[in-house]
């Protein structure tokens, strides 16, 4: 019998809802049934999160360096002992909070890199806090690639149930998007989307490619990116066996995808897809970092400082993130 996947769960920003979400995840029956968790953080912060969440998780404390696959129990806690709760400024992005989250995530990534766990998840970060801790911090993709030593393309995907959203450009100013939409970048994003979805169990994912301009350029009346750049890439992808179609107007393509016509939508910039996905399922959406040798998943929402400490944070997206990571890790183990 194949052992359940082992997933490192890094605690996120301690001033937001991450501690209570982490504690809630540790007691979910469906998560315990699908995987074994290794929580990375400070036990004092975790225990306060459990108090706020009103749960009493049963977990085993282990030292850094422990053989996690041999250690018993479905939920283990690697206590880095690196943040005194008294040093947390609630509902505020701080250097201490960013340092805490960054250390947890780095430890989890190193476990994945070294084959000591099968997947990595994390509860929400606050990018301002992360940049206070590391001035050059751009986003999770760049940091993860640096820690893991990844030299091949990686990208961020949003997943809602069985619908995926990929994008060509991500965390850049909107004014720079058109200049970044080269044939090479779009083609790379299309191939990576197809590859990652196949690794997630899609036999031949149906990918709709969105246009950039209103009404997908309206035959060139509102811009020629669709004609000159995007459409040729779609044709090239089709010739390579990718089930791609488009470019489609961005204001209607998600309606078709939601109705089941496509498994994924490849958008040209960040909010073109994020708005649609979050509107359809903010409390269930997952962010997946694709292109890495192991799954990396997190809820698609943020640290929710406004409701931190109240015990009312929804666990839906965090649960979905862990279950997706477990599903993908199990599929990978099954193919090996």
Buried (B, 14 or more C-beta within 10 A) or exposed (E): EEEBBBBBBBBBBBBBBBBBBBBBBBBBEEBBEBBBBBBBBBBBBBBBBBBBBEBEBEBEEBEEEBEBEEEEEBBBBBBBEBBEEEEBEEBBBBEBBBBBBBBBBBBBBBBBBEEBBBBBBBBBBBBBBBBBBBEEBBBBBBBBBEBBEBEEBBBBBBBBEEBBBBBBBBEEEEEEBBEBBEEEBBBBBBBBBBBBBEBBEBEEBBBBBBBBBEBBBEEEEBBBBBBEBBBEBBEBBEEEEBBBBBBBBBBEBBEBBBEEEBBBBBBBBBEBBBEBBBEBBBBBBBBBBBBBEBBBBBBBBBBBBEBBBEBEBBBBBBBBBBBBBBBBBBBBBEEE
